[in-house]
Each structure stands twice: as C-alpha cells, then as structure tokens.
C-alpha cells in the first residue's frame, strides 16, 4: 500500500511530572523524580511515531501562533512531518496539557478547554485530500466537539471516494453518545480503534468482544479494542480473535500508549500486513510506549531494533 498517511487531530504541548499522587494537594509542594516538557496530542503522537518508523506523514491540525505553536512546528520539521501553513491561527492559544503520572503509570490531565486542543474544525482540514494519500486516520473521535457526526461523515466519505483507507481512534464519549449515534460515520470506517473503557461507554456492553461486535453492527468494517495489559481484541466480518500483550513489560507511564498502538497498526497496515500482524505490531508499539516516560519517548535505538526485527 505505502503512500502518504494523513493523521487528523490534536497537536499540543505536554508538561509531564512523575510520580505524582494526591499528597500534592495536601502539602502544596512535592518533589518529583521527573518533570519534562514534550510534544503531545493524539494526532501528533501518531504522526511522530509513524515518521520515526520511516513513513511519509501529513498532519491536519490547528495550533496557535505562539511559543508553544512554534515548538510544535519545529518538532514537525525535525521529524519530517508535513504540516500545512493553514493550521496556524491567530485567534487561539496552542493547547498545553499538564500530565500527572502516578507511581503505577496511570495518569490524570489538566487541560485548557479554550485552547487549540478542542478547536479543530472542518475549516482546518483541506479536502479533497492529497492524491498521494493512501491511509487517513482521524486520531480521536470526541476530542474535537466542532466536528460532529455529520462532519465525520464528510471527512470519511470524501476519503472513501478518493480510494483512501479510513481509520479512526476515539476517546471517551462526552455526551452519552452511542454506537447508533455514530453509525452514519462508522459506515465509512475500515478500521476502528477504541480502548475497552471507551468501547464499553459507547456500546453499553461489558466485555470487549461484545463491544467489538456492537461497533461492527453499527457499520465499522474492522474493530480493534485495546485492552491494555491484556493485549487487544480484533473483530472483522471473517474472524474474531484476541492478541495477547507483549509479556514482561514494566509499565512506567501509559501516556500516549493508545496513540503508539494506533501508529503501529497503521504502519503495518501501510505495508500490506494481515489484520493479525497489524494487531501484533500495534501491541509491540504500545508496549514500547508504556515502558518509557512520555507519549513518544521511544529511543531511536529501540525503533531501529523494531525495524530490524521485522525484516
């Protein structure tokens, strides 16, 4: 398949501290083993991992013309991610998230609802898409409130008419949306990603296998439910199976793990791998992510080792 991969979604700055527990709110000051600033946001995380895996990546996002926005632009230039000038806006601040990571790797976020994180709209997405685009991934359904189901339909329908493979990830629904609410858009989706909690919320089902089946009935051609330390569950019209997690992984930080999972899947998909192979490689990328601090802080050596292992 190869070609260009277009990622649509958020690009922000993350300020991460670990380990941080509830005691910080009692003492007012607490030492942390690590405090760092890095790039973040679902779409930029996916794009960064894909670029480091040697893929040609274009990012459709929105950021402000401020210091944080310049940082993101410099990051994209350094990583070889194509970022169009139209993504810069004068009337908003670039999103900055505070990420508080607990000792067990779980994290909590402080976000600015008025920054660029929630401001992506159809006007920031250039359609029709570049003729070289082979895969489009909408990085997180429900992150951008200005893009509703009708907006998703417009994006996905345009992509399908151009012969582009459509993928979508999601976060937790915000207004009790259901799979049926998303059905018009899911009808265009070739590969849908969701973690177990997200899938349960939108389907009302208790088990990942049931959630996957429900999302398929709503229209998605293939559904991949991320189950953390239990790997993932995959369902298609032809098959249904579980892919176990990579054994022996020490979880340090779960920030961006789902984004790395999705990027790994997209990378393998772009190479024509089977559905099972895509899921297996996605699990490996997710495992590398949780073993490091930050959303995309895999070392270059780890990525090169992954590439060599797959040859």
Phi, psi and omega in degrees: 000306180046218181075189184271143176251123179259124177249129180245129177155206190273144171228119184221183174250134176255133169247111191248138176227140179206150346279145180229126178241187183294343181298335181301329182276353178259323185267333182085340178208136184208132178288144177239145179295331185209133172226125183214158175246136180208172174286155180201193186098139187307311185291316181293324176300311179299314182298320181296313180297316180298317179298320180289340175272008174090014182267151174276119189232137172243140183242124174255112185208189174218132179218160181275164176269066182225186183300317179295321178296320178295324177299317180293319180297318178295321177299312181298318179298318181292326182272351181082020178274129181282120182234117184282148181300332183293350181284343183276132181231140180282334193262024179207158175269143174295136181296136175231124178254139169263121183249115180256114185257125179282171181299331180271005178095347178288152185225159175233152187238145165249123184233156176260107184292349182257357179275188186293341182307321184253012190254001179298133179223175180300331181295341180268359184247116184281116178234145358295166186277165180306136182303336181276000183287126178252328180228135172242133175233119172276111196293328178202105170298137180089351176284324185253096184297339180282351175249098182270191182300320178297321178295318177299318178302317181297316179296308185292320180296317178300316180297314181297322178296336177267005179077022181269137174287128185256126176235156178207139172250174179212165169242187181293137179296148186259334187231039178060033176296153180241169177300325179294324177298324182272353187310317180302324179279322181297337179299339180261356188270126178276322181222120180246129177251143173201146173277171188300319181292316179299316180294320180295320181297317187277339181257336185079009181265152184273325188251144181305322180297320179291321179297317180299318179296320179295318180292328175292319178297332179283350173133340182293137183286321178224137181236131178238116180256119181280128185240027175059235181294351177261009179086229180209161176245134184236136178222133175224179179295333184263338190205164174212125183203163176251144177243116184293155178289160175294127183285156171073022181270130175267116183279118178256318185204123182272001180302124176077006182298318179294327178291319177293323175301310181298318180297319177298318178298313181297320179300311179294321179298320181295341180262006177078021179290159178289166180301318180293318179296322177298316180293321179296316180290325175301316177300319181296318180293321176297322179294318177298324182293314184288343179275359180232156176277135179100165186287324185226026188277043171286140177286154179300326181295322179295319180293318179297321177297320178298317181295319179294322181297326185277347182281000000 
